Amino acid sequence: EYAHKLGPDDLRIDWDAPAEQIHRQVRVGGAWTTLAGERFKVWRTSLHPGGDGVVHPTGTTPIELLEVQPAGKARMAASAWANGARWSDGDRLGT
């Protein structure tokens, strides 16, 4: 038996899902989300927030975004992306 091929919509992050599920989805590669309609990929996360990444709520416990890739740009630290995106605490991804 084969798993079905994942399409782009399968890789969209559901922020209401448990943190562990989101973390696994990111590790597969190609997971993405949006902020204010701008799509970007999420490459690395941590289940133990405490670094200088972007902490975001999930369906269970918060998750920390460590490495992201805005459309048309190179991968970068989530903290650098957040500064450029004018991220503020309380912003919600997937919007």
C-alpha distances in whole Angstrom, upper triangle without the diagonal:
4,7,9,12,15,18,22,22,19,21,25,26,27,30,30,26,27,28,25,23,25,25,21,21,24,23,19,22,23,24,27,30,33,37,39,37,37,33,32,29,29,28,29,30,32,31,35,37,41,41,42,39,38,38,36,35,32,31,32,34,35,33,35,34,35,33,33,33,35,34,36,37,36,34,37,38,37,41,42,40,42,45,45,43,46,43,45,44,43,41,38,35,33,36
4,6,9,12,15,18,19,16,18,21,23,24,27,28,24,25,26,24,21,22,23,19,18,21,20,16,19,20,21,24,27,30,34,36,34,33,29,29,26,26,25,27,28,29,29,33,35,38,38,39,36,35,35,33,33,30,29,30,32,33,30,32,31,32,30,30,30,32,31,32,33,33,31,34,35,34,38,39,37,38,42,41,39,42,40,42,41,40,38,35,32,30,33
4,6,9,12,15,16,13,14,18,19,20,23,24,21,22,23,20,17,19,20,16,15,18,17,14,16,17,17,20,23,26,30,33,30,30,26,25,23,23,22,24,24,26,26,30,32,35,35,36,33,32,31,30,29,26,25,27,28,29,27,29,27,29,27,27,27,29,28,30,31,30,28,31,32,31,35,36,34,35,38,38,36,39,37,39,38,37,35,31,28,26,29
4,6,9,13,13,10,13,16,18,19,23,23,21,22,23,21,18,19,20,17,15,18,18,14,16,16,16,19,21,25,28,31,28,28,24,24,21,22,22,24,25,27,27,31,33,36,35,36,33,32,31,29,29,26,25,27,29,29,27,29,27,29,27,26,26,27,26,28,29,29,28,30,32,31,34,35,33,34,38,37,35,38,35,38,37,36,33,30,27,24,27
4,6,10,11,9,11,14,17,19,22,23,21,23,23,22,18,18,20,17,14,16,16,13,13,13,14,17,19,22,26,28,26,25,21,21,19,20,20,22,23,26,27,30,32,35,34,34,31,30,30,28,28,25,26,27,29,29,26,28,26,27,25,23,23,24,23,24,26,26,25,28,29,28,32,33,30,32,35,34,32,35,33,36,35,34,32,29,25,23,26
4,7,8,6,7,11,13,15,19,20,18,20,20,19,16,15,17,14,11,13,14,10,11,10,11,13,16,19,23,25,22,22,18,18,15,16,17,19,20,23,24,28,28,32,31,31,27,26,27,25,25,22,22,24,26,26,23,24,22,24,22,20,20,21,20,22,23,23,22,25,26,25,29,29,27,28,32,31,29,32,30,32,32,31,28,25,22,19,22
4,6,5,7,9,13,15,18,20,18,21,21,21,17,16,18,16,13,14,16,13,12,10,11,12,14,17,20,22,19,19,16,16,14,16,17,20,21,24,25,29,29,32,31,31,27,26,27,24,25,22,23,25,27,26,24,25,22,24,22,19,18,19,17,20,21,22,21,24,26,24,28,28,25,27,30,29,27,30,28,31,31,30,27,24,20,17,20
4,5,5,7,10,13,16,18,17,20,20,20,17,15,17,16,12,13,15,13,11,8,8,8,11,13,17,19,16,15,12,12,11,13,15,18,19,23,24,27,27,30,29,28,25,23,24,22,22,20,22,24,25,24,22,22,20,21,19,17,15,16,14,16,18,19,19,21,23,21,25,25,22,24,27,25,23,26,25,27,28,27,24,21,17,14,17
4,5,5,9,10,14,16,15,18,19,19,16,14,17,16,12,14,16,14,13,11,9,9,10,12,16,18,15,15,12,13,13,14,16,19,20,23,23,27,27,30,29,29,25,23,23,21,21,18,19,22,24,23,21,22,20,22,20,18,17,17,16,19,21,22,21,23,24,22,26,26,23,24,27,26,23,26,24,27,27,25,22,19,16,12,15
4,6,8,10,13,15,13,16,17,16,13,12,14,13,9,12,14,11,11,10,8,10,11,14,18,20,18,18,15,15,13,14,16,18,18,21,21,25,25,29,28,28,25,23,23,20,20,17,18,20,22,21,20,21,19,21,20,18,18,19,18,21,22,23,21,23,24,22,26,27,24,25,28,27,25,28,26,28,27,26,23,20,17,14,17
4,6,9,12,14,13,15,15,15,12,10,12,11,7,8,11,9,8,6,5,6,9,12,16,18,16,16,12,12,9,10,12,14,15,18,19,22,22,26,25,25,21,20,20,18,18,16,17,19,20,19,17,18,16,18,16,14,14,15,15,18,19,19,17,19,20,19,22,23,20,21,25,24,22,25,23,25,25,24,21,18,14,12,16
4,6,9,12,11,14,14,15,12,10,12,13,9,10,13,12,11,9,6,5,6,9,12,15,13,13,10,10,9,10,13,15,15,18,18,22,22,25,24,24,20,18,18,15,16,14,15,18,19,18,16,17,15,17,16,14,14,14,14,18,19,19,18,19,20,18,21,22,19,19,23,22,20,22,20,22,22,20,18,14,11,9,12
4,6,9,8,11,11,12,9,7,10,11,8,8,12,12,12,10,6,6,6,9,12,15,14,14,11,11,10,9,12,13,12,15,15,18,18,21,21,21,17,15,15,12,12,10,12,14,15,14,12,14,12,15,15,13,14,15,16,19,20,20,18,19,18,16,19,21,18,18,21,21,19,21,18,20,19,18,16,12,9,8,11
4,5,6,9,10,12,9,7,11,12,10,11,15,15,15,14,10,10,8,11,13,16,15,16,14,14,13,12,15,16,14,16,16,19,19,22,23,23,19,16,15,12,11,8,9,12,14,13,12,15,14,18,18,16,18,18,19,23,23,23,21,22,21,18,21,23,20,20,23,24,21,22,19,20,19,17,15,12,9,8,11
4,5,8,8,11,10,8,11,13,11,12,16,17,17,16,12,11,9,11,12,15,15,16,15,14,14,12,15,15,13,14,14,16,16,19,20,20,17,14,12,8,7,5,7,10,11,10,10,12,12,16,17,16,18,18,20,23,23,24,21,21,20,17,19,21,19,18,21,22,19,20,17,17,16,14,12,9,8,7,11
4,7,9,11,10,9,13,14,13,15,18,19,19,19,15,14,13,14,16,18,18,19,18,18,18,16,19,18,16,17,15,18,17,21,22,23,20,17,14,11,8,5,4,8,10,11,12,15,15,19,20,19,22,22,23,27,27,27,25,25,23,20,22,25,22,21,25,25,22,23,20,20,18,15,15,11,11,10,13
4,6,8,7,7,10,11,11,13,15,16,17,17,13,14,13,16,18,20,20,21,19,18,17,15,17,17,14,15,13,16,17,21,22,23,20,17,15,12,10,6,5,7,10,11,11,14,15,19,20,19,21,22,24,27,27,27,24,25,23,20,23,26,23,22,26,27,24,25,22,22,20,18,17,14,13,12,16
4,5,5,7,9,10,11,13,15,16,18,18,15,16,16,18,20,23,23,23,21,20,19,16,17,16,13,13,11,14,15,19,20,22,19,17,14,12,10,6,5,5,7,9,10,13,15,18,19,20,22,24,26,29,28,28,25,25,23,20,23,26,24,23,26,28,25,26,23,23,20,19,19,16,15,15,18
4,5,5,6,9,10,11,12,15,16,17,14,15,15,17,19,22,22,22,20,19,17,14,15,13,10,9,7,10,11,15,17,18,15,14,11,10,8,6,7,6,6,7,6,10,11,14,16,17,20,22,24,27,26,25,22,22,20,17,19,22,21,20,24,25,23,24,21,21,18,17,17,15,14,15,18
4,5,5,6,9,10,11,13,15,17,14,16,16,20,21,25,25,24,22,20,18,15,15,13,10,9,7,11,13,17,18,20,17,16,14,13,12,9,10,9,9,10,9,12,13,15,17,18,21,23,25,28,27,26,22,22,21,19,21,24,23,23,26,28,26,27,24,24,22,21,21,19,17,18,21
4,5,5,6,9,10,11,13,14,12,14,15,18,20,24,23,23,20,19,16,14,14,13,11,12,10,14,16,20,20,22,19,18,16,14,13,10,10,10,11,12,11,13,14,16,17,18,20,22,24,27,26,25,22,23,22,20,22,25,23,23,27,28,26,27,24,25,23,22,21,18,16,16,20
4,5,5,6,9,10,11,12,9,10,11,15,17,20,20,19,17,15,13,10,11,11,9,10,10,13,14,18,18,19,16,14,13,11,11,8,10,10,11,11,8,11,11,13,14,14,17,18,20,23,23,22,19,19,18,16,19,21,19,19,23,24,22,24,20,21,20,19,18,15,13,13,17
4,5,5,6,9,10,12,10,12,13,17,19,22,22,21,18,16,13,10,10,8,6,7,7,11,12,16,16,17,14,14,13,12,12,11,12,12,11,11,8,9,9,11,12,13,16,19,21,23,22,21,18,18,17,15,18,20,19,19,23,24,22,24,21,22,20,20,20,17,15,16,19
4,5,5,6,9,11,10,13,15,19,21,25,24,23,20,17,14,12,11,10,9,10,10,14,16,19,19,21,18,18,17,16,16,13,14,14,14,14,12,13,13,14,15,15,18,20,22,24,24,22,19,20,19,18,21,23,22,22,26,27,25,27,24,26,24,24,23,20,18,18,22
4,5,5,7,8,6,10,12,16,18,22,21,20,16,15,11,10,10,10,10,12,13,16,17,21,21,21,18,17,17,15,16,13,14,15,16,15,13,14,13,14,14,14,16,18,19,22,21,20,17,19,19,17,21,22,20,21,25,25,23,26,23,25,24,23,21,19,16,15,19
4,5,5,7,5,8,11,14,17,20,20,18,15,12,9,6,6,6,7,10,12,15,16,19,18,18,15,15,15,14,15,14,16,16,16,15,11,12,10,11,10,10,12,15,16,19,18,17,14,15,15,14,17,19,17,18,22,22,21,23,21,22,22,22,20,18,15,15,18
4,5,9,8,12,14,18,21,24,23,21,18,15,12,9,7,7,8,11,12,15,17,19,18,19,17,17,17,17,18,16,18,18,18,17,13,13,12,12,12,12,14,17,19,21,20,18,15,16,16,16,19,21,19,21,24,24,23,26,24,25,25,25,23,21,18,19,22
4,7,8,11,15,18,21,25,23,22,18,16,12,11,9,10,12,14,16,19,20,23,22,23,20,20,20,19,20,18,20,20,20,20,16,17,15,15,14,14,15,18,19,21,20,19,16,18,19,18,22,23,21,23,26,26,25,28,26,28,27,27,25,23,20,19,23
4,6,9,13,16,19,22,21,19,15,12,9,8,7,9,11,15,17,20,20,23,21,22,18,19,19,19,20,19,21,22,21,20,17,16,14,14,12,11,12,14,15,17,16,15,13,15,16,16,20,20,19,21,24,23,22,25,23,26,26,26,24,22,18,18,21
4,6,10,13,16,19,18,15,12,10,6,7,7,11,13,16,18,21,22,24,23,22,19,18,19,19,20,19,21,22,22,20,17,17,14,15,12,10,10,12,12,14,14,14,12,15,16,16,19,20,17,19,23,22,20,24,22,25,25,25,22,20,16,15,18
4,7,11,14,17,16,14,11,9,6,6,7,10,11,14,16,19,19,22,21,21,17,16,17,15,17,15,17,19,19,17,14,14,12,13,12,10,10,12,13,15,16,15,13,15,16,14,18,19,16,18,21,21,19,22,20,22,22,21,19,16,13,12,15
4,7,10,13,12,10,7,6,4,6,9,11,12,16,17,20,19,22,21,20,16,15,16,14,16,15,17,19,19,17,15,14,12,14,12,9,9,10,10,13,14,14,13,14,15,13,17,17,14,15,19,18,16,19,17,19,20,19,16,14,10,9,12
4,7,10,9,8,6,6,6,7,11,13,13,16,18,20,19,22,21,20,16,14,14,12,14,13,15,18,18,16,14,14,12,14,13,10,10,10,11,15,15,16,14,15,16,13,16,17,14,14,17,17,14,16,14,17,17,16,13,10,7,5,8
4,6,6,5,4,6,9,10,14,16,16,19,20,22,21,23,22,20,17,14,15,13,15,15,17,20,20,17,16,16,13,16,14,11,11,9,10,14,15,16,15,16,16,14,16,16,13,13,16,15,11,14,12,15,16,15,11,9,6,5,6
4,5,5,7,8,11,12,16,17,17,20,21,23,20,22,21,19,16,13,14,12,14,15,18,21,20,17,16,16,13,16,15,12,12,10,12,15,15,17,16,16,16,13,15,15,11,10,13,12,9,11,9,11,13,12,8,7,5,6,5
4,6,9,11,14,16,19,21,21,23,24,26,24,25,24,22,19,16,17,15,17,18,21,23,23,20,20,19,17,20,19,16,15,13,13,16,17,20,19,19,19,16,17,17,14,13,15,13,10,11,11,13,15,13,10,9,8,8,5
4,6,10,13,15,19,21,21,24,25,27,25,27,26,24,21,18,19,17,19,19,21,24,25,22,21,21,18,20,19,16,15,12,11,15,16,19,19,19,20,17,19,19,15,15,17,15,12,14,14,16,18,17,13,11,9,8,6
4,7,10,13,16,19,19,22,24,26,24,26,24,22,19,16,18,17,19,20,22,25,25,22,20,19,16,18,16,13,11,8,8,11,12,15,15,16,17,15,17,16,12,13,15,13,10,13,13,16,18,17,13,12,10,9,8
4,7,10,13,16,17,20,22,25,23,25,24,22,18,16,18,16,18,18,21,24,23,21,19,18,15,16,14,11,9,7,6,10,11,14,13,15,16,14,17,16,13,14,16,14,12,15,14,17,19,19,15,13,10,9,9
4,7,10,13,14,18,20,22,20,22,21,19,15,14,16,15,18,18,21,23,22,19,17,15,12,13,11,7,6,4,5,9,9,11,10,11,13,11,14,14,10,12,15,13,11,15,14,17,18,18,15,14,10,10,12
4,6,10,11,15,18,20,19,21,19,18,15,14,16,15,17,17,20,21,21,18,15,14,11,11,9,6,5,6,8,11,10,10,9,10,12,11,14,14,11,13,17,15,14,17,16,19,20,20,17,15,12,12,14
4,6,8,11,14,16,15,18,16,15,12,11,13,12,15,15,18,19,18,15,12,11,7,8,6,4,6,9,11,14,13,12,9,10,10,9,12,13,11,13,16,16,15,17,15,18,18,19,16,15,11,12,15
4,7,11,14,16,16,18,16,15,12,13,14,15,17,17,20,20,19,17,13,11,8,8,5,5,7,11,13,15,13,11,8,9,10,10,13,14,13,15,18,18,17,20,18,21,21,21,19,18,15,16,19
4,7,10,12,12,14,13,13,10,11,12,13,16,15,18,18,17,14,10,9,6,5,5,7,10,13,16,18,16,14,10,10,9,9,12,14,13,15,18,18,18,20,18,20,19,21,19,18,16,17,20
4,7,9,9,12,11,12,9,9,9,10,12,12,15,15,13,11,7,5,4,5,7,9,13,15,18,21,19,17,13,13,11,9,12,15,14,14,18,19,18,20,17,18,17,18,17,16,14,16,19
4,5,6,9,9,11,9,10,9,11,12,12,15,14,11,9,6,5,7,7,10,13,16,19,22,24,22,20,17,15,13,12,13,17,16,16,19,21,21,22,19,19,18,19,19,18,16,18,22
4,6,10,11,13,12,12,10,11,11,11,13,11,8,7,5,7,9,11,14,16,19,22,25,27,25,24,20,19,16,15,16,20,19,19,22,24,23,24,20,20,18,19,19,18,17,19,22
4,6,9,12,11,12,10,12,12,13,15,13,9,8,7,7,10,11,15,17,21,23,27,29,27,25,21,20,17,15,16,19,20,19,21,24,23,24,20,20,17,19,20,19,19,21,24
4,6,9,8,9,7,9,11,12,15,13,10,7,6,5,9,10,13,16,20,22,25,27,25,24,20,18,14,13,13,17,17,16,18,21,20,20,17,16,14,15,17,17,17,20,22
4,7,8,10,9,12,14,16,19,17,13,11,10,8,11,11,14,17,21,23,27,29,26,24,21,18,15,13,12,16,17,16,18,21,21,20,17,17,15,17,18,19,19,22,25
4,6,9,9,13,15,18,21,19,16,13,11,8,9,8,12,15,18,20,24,26,23,21,18,15,11,11,10,13,15,14,15,18,19,19,16,16,15,18,18,19,19,22,24
4,7,9,12,16,18,22,21,17,14,12,9,9,8,11,13,17,18,22,24,21,19,16,13,9,8,6,10,12,10,12,15,15,15,13,14,13,16,16,18,18,21,23
4,6,10,13,15,19,18,15,12,10,6,5,5,8,10,14,15,19,21,18,17,14,11,7,5,5,9,10,9,11,13,13,14,11,12,12,14,14,15,14,17,19
4,6,10,13,16,16,14,10,8,5,5,7,9,10,13,14,18,21,18,18,15,12,9,6,6,10,9,7,10,13,12,12,9,10,9,11,10,11,11,14,16
4,7,10,13,13,10,6,6,4,6,9,12,13,16,17,21,23,22,21,18,16,13,10,10,13,13,11,14,16,15,14,11,11,8,10,10,10,11,14,16
4,7,10,11,9,5,6,6,8,11,13,13,17,17,20,23,22,22,19,17,15,12,13,16,14,12,15,17,15,15,11,11,9,8,8,8,8,11,13
4,7,8,6,4,6,9,11,14,17,17,20,20,23,26,25,25,22,21,19,15,16,20,18,16,19,21,18,18,14,13,11,9,10,8,9,12,14
4,5,6,6,7,10,12,15,17,17,20,21,23,27,26,26,23,22,20,17,19,22,20,18,22,23,20,21,17,17,14,13,13,10,10,11,14
4,7,8,10,14,15,19,21,21,23,24,26,30,29,29,26,26,24,21,22,25,24,22,25,27,24,24,21,20,17,15,16,13,13,13,16
4,7,9,13,15,19,21,22,25,26,28,31,31,30,27,26,24,21,23,26,24,23,26,28,25,26,22,21,18,16,17,15,16,17,19
4,7,10,13,16,19,20,23,25,27,31,29,29,25,24,21,19,20,23,22,20,24,26,24,24,20,19,16,15,16,15,15,17,20
4,7,10,13,16,17,20,22,24,28,26,25,22,21,18,15,16,20,19,17,20,22,20,20,16,16,13,12,13,12,13,15,18
4,7,10,12,14,17,19,22,25,23,22,19,17,15,12,14,17,16,15,18,20,19,19,16,16,13,14,14,13,12,14,17
4,6,9,11,15,17,20,23,21,19,16,14,11,9,10,14,13,12,15,18,16,17,14,14,13,14,14,13,12,15,18
4,6,7,11,13,16,19,17,16,12,11,9,6,8,11,10,10,13,15,14,15,13,14,13,14,13,13,11,14,16
4,7,11,13,17,19,16,14,10,9,6,5,7,10,10,11,13,15,15,16,14,16,16,17,16,16,15,17,19
4,7,10,13,15,12,10,7,6,5,5,8,9,9,11,13,14,14,16,15,17,18,19,18,17,15,17,19
4,7,10,12,10,9,6,6,6,5,9,9,7,10,13,12,12,15,13,16,17,19,16,16,13,14,16
4,6,8,6,6,4,6,9,8,12,11,8,11,14,12,12,15,15,18,20,21,18,17,14,15,17
4,6,5,7,7,8,11,10,13,11,8,11,13,11,10,14,14,17,19,20,17,16,13,14,15
4,6,8,10,12,14,14,16,15,12,14,16,13,13,16,17,20,22,23,19,18,15,15,15
4,7,10,12,15,16,18,16,13,16,17,15,14,18,19,23,25,26,22,22,19,19,19
4,7,9,12,13,15,13,11,14,15,12,13,17,18,21,24,25,22,22,19,19,20
4,6,10,12,14,12,11,14,15,14,15,18,19,22,24,26,23,23,20,21,22
4,7,9,12,10,9,13,14,13,14,17,17,21,22,24,21,21,18,19,21
4,6,8,7,7,10,11,11,12,15,15,18,19,21,19,20,17,19,21
4,5,5,6,9,10,11,12,14,13,16,17,19,18,18,17,19,21
4,5,5,6,9,10,10,12,10,13,14,16,14,15,13,16,17
4,5,5,6,9,10,10,9,11,12,15,14,16,15,18,19
4,5,5,7,9,10,10,13,15,18,16,17,16,19,20
4,5,5,6,8,8,12,14,16,14,15,13,16,16
4,5,5,6,5,8,10,12,11,12,12,15,15
4,6,5,6,9,12,14,13,15,15,18,18
4,5,8,11,14,16,14,16,15,18,17
4,5,9,12,14,11,13,12,14,14
4,6,10,12,10,13,13,16,15
4,7,9,7,10,10,13,13
4,6,6,9,11,15,14
4,6,9,11,15,15
4,6,10,13,13
4,7,10,9
4,7,7
4,5
4
